[in-house]
Amino acid sequence: SDTSVSPRGGGDTGLHYDRYLREVVDFLEKDPHFREKLHNTDMEDIKQGKLAKELDFVSHHVRTKLDELKRQEVNRLRTLIKAKQDIEGGRGLKIDHQALLKQFEHLNHMNPHTFEVDDLDRLIKSATHDLENYDKERHDEFKRYEMMKEHDRRERLKTLDEDARKKEEEHYEQMRRKHAEHPKINHPGSQDQLKEVWEEADGLDPDDFDPKTFFNLHDTNGDGYFDEQELEALFTKELEKIYDPTQEEDDMVEMEEERLRMREHVMNEVDTNKDRLVSLDEFIIATKRKEFLEPDAWDTLEQNPIYTEEEMRQFEEHLTREENNLIQKTADLQKQREDLERQQQQLNAQKLELQQVGLTKQNRVIKRQVQEHTMRAYTAAQMGGKKAQMST
C-alpha cells in the first residue's frame, strides 16, 4: 500500500498548499525510518493519525528542515491574507476572517515556528480530505461553465430577429451533430484502449502486448505506481478522436472533463486500496478481469446530460438575483455619490457665504476706519484753524 498524501510524479495536486505538501513529504522520505513506515502503513491508519506519531523518531536534521518549511508556509499564508485584506479593504468590503483562517487547516498556526506531530497530522488529514473533494469541485465548476454557455446562447437568441434566430439554431444543431460524428471510443482502461496506445504511441506490435512492459513504459517517473497524471496521459489518443482544438464544434474545456471522467472510472475499477495510486500488482490483476477483455461501450460526455432543465432554471434565477443585487449596489453607490456631491455643494455655498460675510464685515471695518481717520483729520484741521485765528 501507499498513501494519497505522498504526491508522487510531476503533476500538481491542485491544492493551494501543494508545494508545502510536496516538500514536507520529500524531506520525510529522506529519513529511512519514516520512509519505511510511510510505505508499510495502511491508508486507514494514516488517516487516523498513526503515521504522524512517527515524526518523533525522525532525525534532527529532517526536523530542523521541516521547521524551516513551516515558517516559510506561515509567511506565505500571512502574505496571502494581507494581500486579500488590502484588496477587500480597498473596495470597502467586509473581510471574512474565518474564511481566511480556513487556509490554515493544513498546519497549526498557533505555533508558527516548529513543525510538530500535530502539523503532520493536520497536513495528512487536510490533503486527504481536499483531494477527495477536488474532483467533485472540478465537476461542479464544469457544470456551471456549461450552464453559463447555454445561458449566453439563449440570451443571444433573444436579441435576434426570427430569420437570424432560425439560422443560429440550425448552425447550433449542425455543430452538435458534427461533434458527435467521431470514431468509436475504446472503453478507458480496457485491453483495446491500452493496445491502441501500445501500437500508436509506443510503436509496438499489438500482438506482443504485455501488461507489465506497458506499465513500466508509462510509469514515467519510475516509482512503481501510476499516479493520476500518468493515468490521464494514457487517454490522450482517445480524446483526440473526439476533440480537435482547430474545430469550432469541439470545446477543449469539455475535453478536460472527459479526461477526468475517464481517469475517475479507471481509478474506481483498478485502485482497490483507494490510495489514489495504481500499483503494478493492481494493474496486473485488472488486466485479467472480464471487464478488461470484454468491456461495455463507453458513453462520451455528449451522451450524458450534464444538467437538468430544473438545474438550468435555478442557475438562471441565481444569475438574475446576482444581476439585480449588482444593479441595486450600483444604484446605492450612485445615490451615495449624489449625496456626497450635494453635501459638497452645500459646503461650498456655506464657505462662499462665510467668505462674503467676512468681506462685508471687513469692508465695514475699513469704511469705519476711513471715516474715523477722515473725521480725525477734519477735526485736527478745524482745531488748527481756530488756533491760527486766536494767535492773530
C-alpha positions in Angstrom: 0.0 0.0 0.0 1.0 3.6 -0.4 -0.5 6.9 0.6 -2.6 9.5 -1.3 -0.8 12.3 0.6 2.5 11.3 -1.0 2.3 13.3 -4.2 4.4 11.2 -6.5 5.2 12.2 -10.0 5.5 15.6 -11.5 1.8 16.6 -11.6 0.4 19.3 -9.4 -2.3 18.1 -6.9 -4.2 21.4 -7.4 -4.1 22.2 -3.7 -3.2 25.7 -2.7 -0.5 24.3 -0.4 0.8 21.8 -3.0 4.4 23.0 -2.8 4.5 22.8 1.0 2.9 19.3 0.9 5.5 18.0 -1.6 8.5 19.5 0.2 7.4 18.0 3.6 6.8 14.5 2.1 10.1 14.7 0.1 12.1 15.5 3.3 10.3 12.9 5.4 11.1 10.3 2.8 14.8 11.1 3.2 14.6 9.7 6.7 15.0 5.8 6.4 12.8 5.1 9.4 9.9 7.3 8.3 10.2 6.1 4.7 9.7 2.5 5.7 6.7 3.4 7.9 5.2 5.5 5.1 5.3 2.6 2.6 4.1 0.0 5.0 1.3 1.8 6.9 -2.3 1.1 5.9 -4.3 4.0 4.4 -6.9 3.9 7.1 -4.2 4.0 9.8 -2.6 7.0 8.1 -6.0 8.8 8.1 -6.4 8.1 11.8 -3.1 9.8 12.5 -0.9 6.8 13.4 1.8 7.8 10.8 2.0 11.3 12.3 3.3 9.9 15.6 6.3 8.5 13.8 7.6 12.1 13.4 9.1 11.9 16.9 11.6 9.3 15.6 13.0 11.2 12.5 16.5 12.7 12.6 17.3 16.1 14.0 18.4 17.3 10.5 15.0 16.5 9.0 13.1 18.1 11.9 15.1 21.3 11.5 14.3 21.4 7.8 10.6 20.8 8.5 10.6 23.7 11.0 12.1 25.9 8.2 9.4 24.7 5.7 6.6 25.5 8.1 7.9 29.0 8.8 8.1 29.7 5.1 4.5 28.4 4.6 3.2 30.5 7.5 4.9 33.6 6.0 3.3 32.7 2.6 -0.2 32.5 4.1 0.3 35.7 6.0 1.3 37.4 2.7 -1.8 36.0 1.0 -4.1 37.2 3.8 -2.5 40.6 3.9 -2.9 40.9 0.1 -6.6 39.8 0.3 -7.2 42.3 3.2 -5.7 45.1 1.1 -7.9 44.2 -1.9 -11.1 43.7 0.1 -10.4 46.7 2.3 -9.8 48.9 -0.7 -13.2 48.0 -2.1 -14.9 48.9 1.2 -16.0 45.3 1.7 -16.2 43.5 5.0 -13.4 40.9 5.4 -14.4 37.4 6.4 -11.6 36.5 8.8 -13.0 33.0 9.4 -12.9 32.2 5.7 -9.3 33.4 5.5 -8.2 31.4 8.6 -9.6 28.2 6.9 -6.4 28.3 4.8 -4.5 27.4 7.9 -6.2 24.0 8.4 -3.2 22.1 7.0 -0.9 23.4 9.8 -1.1 24.7 13.4 -0.8 28.5 13.0 -0.8 29.0 16.8 2.8 27.7 16.7 4.3 29.3 13.6 7.9 28.3 14.5 8.3 24.5 14.8 6.9 21.5 12.9 5.2 19.1 15.3 3.2 15.8 15.2 0.0 17.9 15.1 1.3 19.7 12.0 1.9 16.4 10.2 -1.5 15.1 11.3 -3.2 18.2 10.1 -1.4 18.1 6.7 -2.3 14.4 6.1 -6.0 14.9 7.1 -6.3 18.2 5.0 -4.6 16.7 1.9 -6.7 13.5 2.1 -10.0 15.4 2.6 -9.2 18.1 0.0 -8.0 15.7 -2.7 -11.2 13.6 -2.2 -13.3 16.7 -2.8 -11.1 18.2 -5.5 -12.7 16.1 -8.4 -16.2 17.0 -7.2 -15.3 20.7 -7.2 -14.0 20.3 -10.7 -17.2 18.6 -11.9 -19.3 21.4 -10.2 -17.2 24.0 -11.9 -17.6 22.3 -15.2 -21.4 22.1 -14.8 -21.5 25.9 -14.1 -19.4 26.5 -17.2 -21.8 24.5 -19.4 -24.9 26.2 -17.9 -23.4 29.7 -18.4 -22.5 28.7 -22.0 -26.1 27.7 -22.6 -27.5 30.8 -20.8 -25.3 33.1 -23.0 -26.6 31.2 -26.1 -30.2 31.7 -25.1 -29.7 35.3 -24.3 -28.1 35.9 -27.7 -31.1 34.3 -29.5 -33.4 36.8 -27.8 -31.6 39.6 -29.5 -32.1 38.2 -33.0 -35.0 38.5 -35.4 -36.9 35.4 -36.5 -34.7 34.6 -39.6 -31.4 35.1 -37.8 -32.6 33.1 -34.8 -33.6 30.2 -37.1 -30.2 30.3 -38.8 -28.4 30.4 -35.4 -30.4 27.4 -34.1 -29.7 25.4 -37.3 -26.0 26.2 -37.0 -26.0 25.1 -33.3 -27.6 21.7 -34.2 -25.2 21.2 -37.1 -22.2 21.7 -34.7 -23.7 19.3 -32.2 -24.1 16.6 -34.9 -20.6 17.2 -36.3 -19.1 16.9 -32.8 -20.9 13.6 -32.2 -19.5 12.1 -35.5 -16.2 10.6 -34.3 -14.5 7.2 -34.4 -15.5 4.6 -31.9 -14.2 5.4 -28.4 -12.5 2.5 -26.6 -13.6 1.9 -23.0 -10.9 3.6 -20.8 -8.5 1.1 -19.2 -9.7 -1.7 -21.4 -7.4 -4.0 -23.4 -8.5 -2.4 -26.7 -7.7 1.1 -25.4 -4.3 0.2 -23.9 -3.3 -1.8 -27.0 -4.0 1.2 -29.2 -1.6 3.3 -27.0 0.9 0.4 -27.2 0.7 0.4 -31.0 0.3 4.1 -31.9 2.1 5.9 -29.1 4.8 3.3 -28.3 5.2 1.9 -31.8 5.0 -1.7 -30.7 3.2 -4.7 -32.2 -0.3 -5.2 -30.7 0.2 -8.9 -30.8 3.1 -8.6 -28.4 1.1 -6.6 -25.8 2.4 -7.2 -22.3 0.8 -5.5 -19.3 4.0 -5.4 -17.2 6.1 -3.9 -20.0 3.2 -1.4 -20.7 3.1 -0.4 -17.1 6.9 0.2 -16.9 6.8 2.2 -20.2 4.1 4.6 -18.9 5.3 4.9 -15.2 7.2 8.0 -16.4 8.9 8.7 -13.0 9.7 5.1 -12.4 8.3 4.9 -8.9 6.3 1.7 -9.4 2.9 3.5 -9.4 0.5 5.1 -11.9 -0.5 8.5 -10.4 -3.5 10.4 -11.6 -1.5 12.4 -14.2 0.2 9.3 -15.6 -3.2 7.7 -16.0 -4.7 10.7 -17.6 -1.9 10.8 -20.2 -3.0 7.3 -21.4 -6.3 8.7 -22.6 -4.9 11.4 -24.9 -5.3 9.1 -28.0 -9.0 8.5 -27.2 -9.6 12.2 -26.6 -8.0 13.2 -29.9 -10.7 11.1 -31.7 -13.4 13.4 -30.2 -11.7 16.8 -29.8 -9.7 18.9 -32.2 -8.7 22.4 -31.0 -9.0 23.8 -34.6 -12.7 22.8 -34.9 -15.5 25.2 -33.9 -17.7 22.3 -32.6 -15.1 21.0 -30.2 -14.7 22.6 -26.7 -11.3 21.9 -25.0 -12.9 22.6 -21.6 -15.2 19.6 -22.3 -12.2 17.5 -23.3 -10.6 18.0 -19.9 -13.9 17.0 -18.2 -14.0 13.8 -20.4 -10.4 13.1 -19.4 -11.4 13.5 -15.7 -14.3 11.1 -16.2 -12.1 8.5 -17.8 -9.5 8.7 -15.0 -12.1 8.5 -12.3 -13.6 5.4 -13.9 -10.3 3.6 -14.2 -9.3 4.6 -10.7 -12.6 3.3 -9.4 -12.1 0.0 -11.2 -8.4 -0.6 -10.6 -7.3 1.3 -7.4 -8.6 -1.4 -5.0 -7.0 0.1 -1.8 -8.3 3.6 -2.7 -4.9 5.4 -2.2 -5.3 7.4 -5.5 -2.4 5.4 -7.0 -2.3 2.3 -9.2 0.4 -0.2 -8.2 1.8 -2.7 -10.7 0.0 -5.5 -8.8 -3.3 -3.7 -9.0 -2.8 -3.1 -12.7 -1.8 -6.7 -13.5 -4.9 -8.0 -11.6 -7.2 -5.6 -13.5 -5.9 -6.9 -16.9 -7.1 -10.4 -16.0 -10.7 -9.3 -15.4 -13.6 -9.8 -17.9 -14.2 -6.0 -17.9 -10.7 -5.5 -19.3 -11.0 -8.1 -22.0 -14.7 -7.6 -22.9 -15.7 -4.0 -21.9 -19.0 -2.3 -22.3 -19.3 0.6 -24.7 -18.1 4.0 -23.3 -20.7 6.8 -23.2 -19.0 10.1 -24.0 -19.8 13.4 -22.5 -22.4 14.4 -25.1 -24.4 11.2 -24.5 -24.9 12.1 -20.8 -27.0 15.2 -19.9 -24.7 17.4 -17.8 -27.6 19.3 -16.1 -31.3 19.1 -15.9 -33.7 21.8 -17.1 -34.6 22.4 -13.4 -31.0 23.0 -12.6 -30.7 25.4 -15.5 -33.8 27.3 -14.3 -32.3 27.6 -10.8 -29.0 28.7 -12.2 -30.6 31.4 -14.3 -32.7 32.6 -11.2 -29.4 32.8 -9.3 -27.8 34.9 -12.1 -30.9 37.2 -12.1 -30.6 37.7 -8.4 -26.9 38.4 -8.7 -27.6 40.9 -11.5 -30.3 42.6 -9.5 -28.0 42.8 -6.5 -25.4 44.4 -8.7 -27.9 46.9 -10.1 -29.0 47.7 -6.6 -25.4 48.2 -5.4 -24.7 50.4 -8.4 -27.8 52.5 -7.6 -26.8 52.7 -4.0 -23.3 53.8 -4.9 -24.7 56.4 -7.4 -27.1 57.7 -4.7 -24.1 57.9 -2.2 -22.1 59.8 -4.8 -25.0 62.2 -5.5 -25.5 62.8 -1.7 -21.8 63.5 -1.3 -21.8 65.9 -4.3 -24.9 67.7 -2.8 -23.2 67.9 0.6 -20.0 69.2 -1.1 -22.1 71.9 -3.0 -23.8 72.9 0.3 -20.3 73.2 2.0 -19.0 75.2 -0.9 -22.1 77.5 -0.7 -21.7 77.9 3.1 -18.0 78.6 2.6 -18.7 81.3 -0.1 -21.4 82.8 2.2 -19.0 82.9 5.1 -16.3 84.5 2.8 -18.9 87.1 1.6 -20.0 87.8 5.2 -16.3 88.1 6.1 -15.7 90.5 3.2 -18.7 92.6 4.2 -17.5 92.8 7.8 -14.0 93.7 6.6 -15.4 96.4 4.3 -17.4 97.9 7.1 -14.3 97.9 9.4 -12.2 99.6 6.6 -15.0 102.0 5.9 -15.3 102.9 9.6 -11.6 103.2 9.9 -11.5 105.6 6.8 -14.4 107.6 8.3 -12.7 107.8 11.7 -9.4 108.8 10.0 -11.2 111.4 7.9 -13.0 112.7 11.0 -9.8 112.9 13.0 -8.1 114.7 10.1 -11.0 117.1 9.7 -11.1 117.8 13.5 -7.4 118.3 13.6 -7.7 120.8 10.7 -10.5 122.6 12.4 -8.5 122.8 15.6 -5.5 124.1 13.7 -7.6 126.8 12.1 -9.0 128.0 15.4 -5.5 128.2 16.9 -4.4 130.3 14.0 -7.3 132.8 14.4 -6.6 133.1 18.1 -3.0 133.9 17.6 -3.8 136.8 15.3 
